[in-house]
């Protein structure tokens, strides 16, 4: 059984030292579905003007359960206002809210 609160806290603690508010810099959290590894990966994507884009791994959650992911994403959204980008989820809805995942 996966503890969603512990997973959320781990992602946020790894995110905190990497997020330094800078001018002309865009931050985004990429949530990537990995169906081959049966996991969901979280990355911090950093785009700065005149620099290369960086993608820093934050955490891997070993589940494909969308209910667990929905609770983790909800916890992340409560603590940060960064944009979340969902990759490789196809045409799927969240189990609780029934909104499209995008």
FIRO-401839 format. One record per atom (N, C-alpha, C): residue in three letters; chain; atom name; x, y, z. Coordinates in nm, 2 decimals, decimal comma. Example, Ala and Ser with C-alpha at 12.3 -4.5 7.8 and 13.67 -1.06 7.14 Angstrom:
BEGIN
> residuo	cadena	atomo	c1	c2	c3
> ALA	A	N	1,32	-0,57	0,78
> ALA	A	CA	1,23	-0,45	0,78
> ALA	A	C	1,32	-0,33	0,78
> SER	A	N	1,28	-0,22	0,71
> SER	A	CA	1,37	-0,11	0,71
> SER	A	C	1,29	0,00	0,79
// end
This chain:
BEGIN
> residuo	cadena	atomo	c1	c2	c3
> UNK	A	N	0,08	-0,12	0,00
> UNK	A	CA	0,00	0,00	0,00
> UNK	A	C	0,09	0,12	0,00
> UNK	A	N	0,06	0,22	-0,09
> UNK	A	CA	0,14	0,34	-0,10
> UNK	A	C	0,08	0,45	-0,01
> UNK	A	N	0,16	0,51	0,06
> UNK	A	CA	0,12	0,63	0,15
> UNK	A	C	0,13	0,75	0,07
> UNK	A	N	0,02	0,81	0,02
> UNK	A	CA	0,02	0,92	-0,06
> UNK	A	C	0,08	1,05	0,00
> UNK	A	N	0,05	1,06	0,13
> UNK	A	CA	0,11	1,18	0,20
> UNK	A	C	0,26	1,17	0,21
> UNK	A	N	0,32	1,06	0,23
> UNK	A	CA	0,46	1,04	0,24
> UNK	A	C	0,52	1,07	0,10
> UNK	A	N	0,46	1,02	0,00
> UNK	A	CA	0,51	1,04	-0,14
> UNK	A	C	0,50	1,19	-0,17
> UNK	A	N	0,39	1,25	-0,14
> UNK	A	CA	0,38	1,40	-0,17
> UNK	A	C	0,48	1,48	-0,09
> UNK	A	N	0,50	1,44	0,03
> UNK	A	CA	0,60	1,52	0,12
> UNK	A	C	0,74	1,50	0,06
> UNK	A	N	0,77	1,38	0,01
> UNK	A	CA	0,91	1,35	-0,04
> UNK	A	C	0,93	1,43	-0,17
> UNK	A	N	0,83	1,44	-0,26
> UNK	A	CA	0,84	1,52	-0,38
> UNK	A	C	0,86	1,67	-0,35
> UNK	A	N	0,78	1,72	-0,25
> UNK	A	CA	0,79	1,86	-0,22
> UNK	A	C	0,92	1,89	-0,15
> UNK	A	N	0,98	1,80	-0,07
> UNK	A	CA	1,11	1,83	0,00
> UNK	A	C	1,22	1,83	-0,10
> UNK	A	N	1,21	1,74	-0,21
> UNK	A	CA	1,31	1,74	-0,31
> UNK	A	C	1,30	1,86	-0,41
> UNK	A	N	1,17	1,92	-0,42
> UNK	A	CA	1,15	2,03	-0,50
> UNK	A	C	1,20	2,16	-0,44
> UNK	A	N	1,19	2,17	-0,31
> UNK	A	CA	1,22	2,30	-0,24
> UNK	A	C	1,36	2,35	-0,27
> UNK	A	N	1,47	2,28	-0,26
> UNK	A	CA	1,60	2,34	-0,28
> UNK	A	C	1,62	2,37	-0,43
> UNK	A	N	1,55	2,30	-0,52
> UNK	A	CA	1,57	2,33	-0,66
> UNK	A	C	1,49	2,45	-0,72
> UNK	A	N	1,39	2,49	-0,65
> UNK	A	CA	1,31	2,60	-0,69
> UNK	A	C	1,37	2,73	-0,63
> UNK	A	N	1,44	2,81	-0,71
> UNK	A	CA	1,49	2,94	-0,67
> UNK	A	C	1,43	3,04	-0,77
> UNK	A	N	1,34	3,12	-0,72
> UNK	A	CA	1,27	3,22	-0,81
> UNK	A	C	1,38	3,31	-0,88
> UNK	A	N	1,39	3,30	-1,01
> UNK	A	CA	1,48	3,38	-1,09
> UNK	A	C	1,41	3,45	-1,20
> UNK	A	N	1,46	3,56	-1,24
> UNK	A	CA	1,41	3,64	-1,35
> UNK	A	C	1,42	3,56	-1,48
> UNK	A	N	1,32	3,57	-1,57
> UNK	A	CA	1,33	3,50	-1,70
> UNK	A	C	1,35	3,35	-1,69
> UNK	A	N	1,28	3,29	-1,59
> UNK	A	CA	1,30	3,15	-1,57
> UNK	A	C	1,16	3,09	-1,55
> UNK	A	N	1,13	2,97	-1,62
> UNK	A	CA	1,01	2,91	-1,61
> UNK	A	C	1,03	2,77	-1,54
> UNK	A	N	0,94	2,74	-1,45
> UNK	A	CA	0,95	2,61	-1,38
> UNK	A	C	0,82	2,53	-1,41
> UNK	A	N	0,83	2,40	-1,42
> UNK	A	CA	0,71	2,32	-1,44
> UNK	A	C	0,74	2,18	-1,39
> UNK	A	N	0,64	2,12	-1,33
> UNK	A	CA	0,65	1,98	-1,29
> UNK	A	C	0,59	1,89	-1,39
> UNK	A	N	0,67	1,80	-1,45
> UNK	A	CA	0,63	1,70	-1,54
> UNK	A	C	0,59	1,57	-1,47
> UNK	A	N	0,47	1,52	-1,50
> UNK	A	CA	0,42	1,40	-1,44
> UNK	A	C	0,41	1,30	-1,56
> UNK	A	N	0,50	1,20	-1,56
> UNK	A	CA	0,51	1,11	-1,68
> UNK	A	C	0,47	0,97	-1,65
> UNK	A	N	0,37	0,92	-1,73
> UNK	A	CA	0,32	0,79	-1,71
> UNK	A	C	0,42	0,69	-1,78
> UNK	A	N	0,48	0,59	-1,71
> UNK	A	CA	0,57	0,50	-1,76
> UNK	A	C	0,50	0,36	-1,76
> UNK	A	N	0,43	0,32	-1,86
> UNK	A	CA	0,35	0,20	-1,86
> UNK	A	C	0,44	0,07	-1,87
> UNK	A	N	0,56	0,09	-1,92
> UNK	A	CA	0,65	-0,03	-1,93
> UNK	A	C	0,72	-0,06	-1,79
> UNK	A	N	0,74	0,04	-1,71
> UNK	A	CA	0,79	0,02	-1,58
> UNK	A	C	0,69	0,02	-1,47
> UNK	A	N	0,56	0,03	-1,51
> UNK	A	CA	0,45	0,04	-1,42
> UNK	A	C	0,47	0,14	-1,30
> UNK	A	N	0,51	0,26	-1,35
> UNK	A	CA	0,54	0,36	-1,25
> UNK	A	C	0,50	0,50	-1,31
> UNK	A	N	0,50	0,60	-1,22
> UNK	A	CA	0,48	0,74	-1,26
> UNK	A	C	0,60	0,82	-1,21
> UNK	A	N	0,66	0,89	-1,30
> UNK	A	CA	0,78	0,97	-1,27
> UNK	A	C	0,74	1,12	-1,26
> UNK	A	N	0,81	1,18	-1,17
> UNK	A	CA	0,80	1,33	-1,15
> UNK	A	C	0,93	1,39	-1,18
> UNK	A	N	0,93	1,50	-1,26
> UNK	A	CA	1,05	1,57	-1,30
> UNK	A	C	1,02	1,72	-1,28
> UNK	A	N	1,13	1,80	-1,24
> UNK	A	CA	1,12	1,94	-1,24
> UNK	A	C	1,18	1,99	-1,37
> UNK	A	N	1,11	2,06	-1,45
> UNK	A	CA	1,15	2,12	-1,58
> UNK	A	C	1,19	2,26	-1,56
> UNK	A	N	1,31	2,30	-1,59
> UNK	A	CA	1,35	2,44	-1,57
> UNK	A	C	1,39	2,50	-1,71
> UNK	A	N	1,33	2,61	-1,75
> UNK	A	CA	1,37	2,68	-1,87
> UNK	A	C	1,41	2,82	-1,84
> UNK	A	N	1,54	2,85	-1,87
> UNK	A	CA	1,59	2,99	-1,86
> UNK	A	C	1,62	3,05	-1,99
> UNK	A	N	1,61	3,18	-2,00
> UNK	A	CA	1,64	3,25	-2,13
> UNK	A	C	1,79	3,23	-2,16
> UNK	A	N	1,82	3,19	-2,28
> UNK	A	CA	1,96	3,17	-2,33
> UNK	A	C	2,04	3,06	-2,26
> UNK	A	N	1,96	2,97	-2,20
> UNK	A	CA	2,02	2,85	-2,14
> UNK	A	C	1,95	2,72	-2,19
> UNK	A	N	2,01	2,61	-2,17
> UNK	A	CA	1,95	2,48	-2,21
> UNK	A	C	1,85	2,45	-2,11
> UNK	A	N	1,74	2,38	-2,16
> UNK	A	CA	1,64	2,33	-2,07
> UNK	A	C	1,69	2,22	-1,99
> UNK	A	N	1,65	2,22	-1,86
> UNK	A	CA	1,69	2,11	-1,77
> UNK	A	C	1,57	2,04	-1,72
> UNK	A	N	1,59	1,91	-1,70
> UNK	A	CA	1,48	1,82	-1,65
> UNK	A	C	1,54	1,74	-1,53
> UNK	A	N	1,50	1,77	-1,41
> UNK	A	CA	1,56	1,71	-1,29
> UNK	A	C	1,47	1,61	-1,23
> UNK	A	N	1,51	1,48	-1,22
> UNK	A	CA	1,41	1,38	-1,16
> UNK	A	C	1,39	1,41	-1,01
> UNK	A	N	1,26	1,41	-0,97
> UNK	A	CA	1,22	1,43	-0,84
> UNK	A	C	1,19	1,30	-0,76
> UNK	A	N	1,11	1,22	-0,83
> UNK	A	CA	1,07	1,09	-0,76
> UNK	A	C	1,00	1,00	-0,86
> UNK	A	N	0,99	0,87	-0,83
> UNK	A	CA	0,92	0,77	-0,90
> UNK	A	C	0,82	0,70	-0,81
> UNK	A	N	0,70	0,70	-0,84
> UNK	A	CA	0,60	0,63	-0,76
> UNK	A	C	0,56	0,50	-0,84
> UNK	A	N	0,58	0,39	-0,77
> UNK	A	CA	0,57	0,26	-0,83
> UNK	A	C	0,42	0,22	-0,83
> UNK	A	N	0,34	0,28	-0,91
> UNK	A	CA	0,20	0,25	-0,92
> UNK	A	C	0,14	0,30	-1,05
> UNK	A	N	0,04	0,24	-1,10
> UNK	A	CA	-0,04	0,28	-1,21
> UNK	A	C	-0,18	0,32	-1,17
> UNK	A	N	-0,21	0,32	-1,04
> UNK	A	CA	-0,34	0,35	-0,98
> UNK	A	C	-0,36	0,50	-0,99
> UNK	A	N	-0,47	0,54	-1,07
> UNK	A	CA	-0,50	0,68	-1,09
> UNK	A	C	-0,55	0,75	-0,96
> UNK	A	N	-0,62	0,67	-0,88
> UNK	A	CA	-0,67	0,73	-0,75
> UNK	A	C	-0,56	0,77	-0,66
> UNK	A	N	-0,45	0,69	-0,65
> UNK	A	CA	-0,33	0,73	-0,58
> UNK	A	C	-0,27	0,85	-0,64
> UNK	A	N	-0,25	0,85	-0,77
> UNK	A	CA	-0,19	0,97	-0,83
> UNK	A	C	-0,27	1,09	-0,81
> UNK	A	N	-0,40	1,08	-0,82
> UNK	A	CA	-0,49	1,20	-0,80
> UNK	A	C	-0,47	1,26	-0,66
> UNK	A	N	-0,46	1,18	-0,56
> UNK	A	CA	-0,43	1,23	-0,42
> UNK	A	C	-0,29	1,29	-0,41
> UNK	A	N	-0,19	1,23	-0,48
> UNK	A	CA	-0,06	1,29	-0,47
> UNK	A	C	-0,06	1,43	-0,54
> UNK	A	N	-0,12	1,43	-0,66
> UNK	A	CA	-0,12	1,56	-0,74
> UNK	A	C	-0,20	1,67	-0,66
> UNK	A	N	-0,31	1,63	-0,59
> UNK	A	CA	-0,39	1,72	-0,51
> UNK	A	C	-0,30	1,78	-0,40
> UNK	A	N	-0,22	1,69	-0,33
> UNK	A	CA	-0,13	1,74	-0,23
> UNK	A	C	-0,02	1,83	-0,28
> UNK	A	N	0,03	1,81	-0,40
> UNK	A	CA	0,13	1,89	-0,46
> UNK	A	C	0,07	2,03	-0,49
> UNK	A	N	-0,05	2,03	-0,55
> UNK	A	CA	-0,12	2,15	-0,59
> UNK	A	C	-0,15	2,24	-0,46
> UNK	A	N	-0,17	2,18	-0,35
> UNK	A	CA	-0,20	2,25	-0,23
> UNK	A	C	-0,08	2,33	-0,18
> UNK	A	N	0,04	2,28	-0,21
> UNK	A	CA	0,16	2,34	-0,16
> UNK	A	C	0,24	2,43	-0,26
> UNK	A	N	0,21	2,41	-0,39
> UNK	A	CA	0,28	2,49	-0,48
> UNK	A	C	0,19	2,53	-0,60
> UNK	A	N	0,23	2,64	-0,66
> UNK	A	CA	0,15	2,70	-0,77
> UNK	A	C	0,21	2,67	-0,91
> UNK	A	N	0,31	2,58	-0,91
> UNK	A	CA	0,38	2,54	-1,03
> UNK	A	C	0,28	2,47	-1,13
> UNK	A	N	0,30	2,48	-1,26
> UNK	A	CA	0,22	2,42	-1,36
> UNK	A	C	0,26	2,27	-1,36
> UNK	A	N	0,16	2,18	-1,37
> UNK	A	CA	0,18	2,04	-1,38
> UNK	A	C	0,15	2,00	-1,53
> UNK	A	N	0,25	1,93	-1,59
> UNK	A	CA	0,23	1,88	-1,73
> UNK	A	C	0,22	1,73	-1,72
> UNK	A	N	0,11	1,68	-1,77
> UNK	A	CA	0,09	1,53	-1,77
> UNK	A	C	0,13	1,47	-1,91
> UNK	A	N	0,22	1,37	-1,91
> UNK	A	CA	0,27	1,32	-2,04
> UNK	A	C	0,23	1,17	-2,04
> UNK	A	N	0,19	1,12	-2,15
> UNK	A	CA	0,16	0,97	-2,18
> UNK	A	C	0,04	0,92	-2,10
> UNK	A	N	-0,06	1,00	-2,08
> UNK	A	CA	-0,18	0,96	-2,01
> UNK	A	C	-0,29	0,93	-2,11
> UNK	A	N	-0,28	0,97	-2,23
> UNK	A	CA	-0,38	0,94	-2,33
> UNK	A	C	-0,51	1,01	-2,30
> UNK	A	N	-0,62	0,95	-2,33
> UNK	A	CA	-0,76	1,01	-2,30
> UNK	A	C	-0,82	0,94	-2,18
> UNK	A	N	-0,77	0,98	-2,07
> UNK	A	CA	-0,82	0,92	-1,94
> UNK	A	C	-0,87	1,03	-1,85
> UNK	A	N	-0,97	0,99	-1,77
> UNK	A	CA	-1,02	1,09	-1,67
> UNK	A	C	-0,97	1,05	-1,53
> UNK	A	N	-0,97	1,16	-1,44
> UNK	A	CA	-0,94	1,13	-1,30
> UNK	A	C	-1,06	1,05	-1,24
> UNK	A	N	-1,03	0,96	-1,15
> UNK	A	CA	-1,13	0,88	-1,10
> UNK	A	C	-1,23	0,95	-1,01
> UNK	A	N	-1,19	1,05	-0,93
> UNK	A	CA	-1,27	1,12	-0,84
> UNK	A	C	-1,35	1,23	-0,91
> UNK	A	N	-1,27	1,33	-0,97
> UNK	A	CA	-1,34	1,45	-1,03
> UNK	A	C	-1,39	1,43	-1,17
> UNK	A	N	-1,36	1,32	-1,23
> UNK	A	CA	-1,40	1,29	-1,37
> UNK	A	C	-1,36	1,39	-1,47
> UNK	A	N	-1,26	1,47	-1,44
> UNK	A	CA	-1,20	1,56	-1,54
> UNK	A	C	-1,09	1,49	-1,62
> UNK	A	N	-1,07	1,54	-1,75
> UNK	A	CA	-0,97	1,48	-1,83
> UNK	A	C	-0,83	1,51	-1,77
> UNK	A	N	-0,74	1,42	-1,78
> UNK	A	CA	-0,61	1,43	-1,73
> UNK	A	C	-0,53	1,51	-1,84
> UNK	A	N	-0,49	1,63	-1,82
> UNK	A	CA	-0,41	1,71	-1,91
> UNK	A	C	-0,35	1,83	-1,84
// end
